Amino acid sequence: MYCEPTCKAVPEYPDSCCFIRLFKALYDLSGGDQEWIQQFLNTKNRVTGGIPLKQIETAHGLVVVLQFVETIQH
């Protein structure tokens, strides 16, 4: 599982665009509320199956959390 599109601007870090997309989506979803974002990232989530901050340490977890956030954003 991987994130599309890969970031051609930073080929050494192919998941960098996924991080940017995730944090942009969290910002948009929360209206920029940093406390809400911190709460989301540090609280166990039944849908993603873990604590998002820990999950995004792996490529697979990053994609799972990103897909969840982008889904609830729409």
N, C-alpha and C positions, 0 to 999 in steps of 0.2 A: 504494500500500500504506500502510496506517495502522494505528494501534493502537486496539483497542476495549477497554473503553469510553473515550471521550475524557473528559478531566477537566473537568467542569463547574465545579469549584471555582476553577480558574485558567484562565479562557477565553483569556487572552493567551498561555498556554503549553500548547497542546493535547497535547504529548507528555510533559508532566510526570508524568502517571500511568504512562506507559510506563517512565520512569526509575525511579519508585518500585517498580513491579512487578519490573523487572529486578534492582534491588539487593536487594529482599526475597527474590527467588528465589535469587540468588547467596548471600545470607546463609544462607538455609535449606539450600541444597544443600551448602554448605561447613561448616555448623555454626558459622558466625560466624568462621571462620578468615580473618583479613584477608590473610595471606600468600598463601593459596590464591586468594582473590578477585583480588589484584593480579597473581598469576601468570596466571590465566585472562584477565584483561583485557589484559595486555601481550604475550601469546604468540599467534603466528599460529595460526589455527584452520582446519583443512581443511574442516570442515562449513560454517562461516559464510562462508568465502572471504576471510578477512582477519584483522586484529588487532582484536578487539572494541572496545578503547578508541578506535581510529580510526573504526571502523564506526558507533559510536553517535553520532558527530558529525552524522550525517544521519538524517532520519526513516526512510528506507528501511533503513539499516543498523541502527538501533535496533530496528526490528521484526524484522529477521532474527535478531539476537542474542537478543532477548527470546523469540522463538519457539523457538530452539534450547535456551536455558536452561530454559524451561518444559517442553519436551519431555523433556529428560533428567532433570528434577526428578521426573517422574511415572514 
